[in-house]
């Protein structure tokens, strides 16, 4: 398994575990590192922090594109895979869009239900097609 694929899986582990425990993913990440259980790939940190920093925007877009599925009704693993994949689509300039989608689908194939890869591919595929318009209507973070 490639280093970035491992980093994505580890980031998903932190996001999912934090949600299940009702804690901040950053607390989970920092606690694991402090306990010596942490990641070795800095991309894990980038992903977790990126998803946390942009979660409101990510969730708003996912809710819009998932149409009949409310985020709260999705399996937690799918919700977090979607957040990771969408974060990479919008903010990871060094990750090709198709790779971001493929990696998310692969995580779903490994860790979720039989229907999840198709569901995740559909949502992220639609977001990938609209990516340029989505980045244009983002609020600026520059001061």
C-alpha angles and dihedrals in degrees: 000000000000119000095248091048089054090047091053092050091048091048089051089051091055095045093047096044092048092051092048091050095042094239136122115275088226091056089050092048095046092044092053092049092048091050092052092249094104133121126273097207115081089211089073089061091046091052097046093045092044094052092046092048093049101031096117092053092043093050092047091054094043091051090050094048099040089062106180095027119081113213090235091058095052119096107267092238091055092047091053094044088053091050091051094046094047092047089055091047093052105030112020102083092178093058116080112233094240090053092052090053095043092050092050091049090049091053089051091049090053100040113022143047127307090255096048100082092057092044093049093044090052096050097041091043091056091046090048091053090051095039097116094053091045093055091046093058095047116118111250117253092199119106 
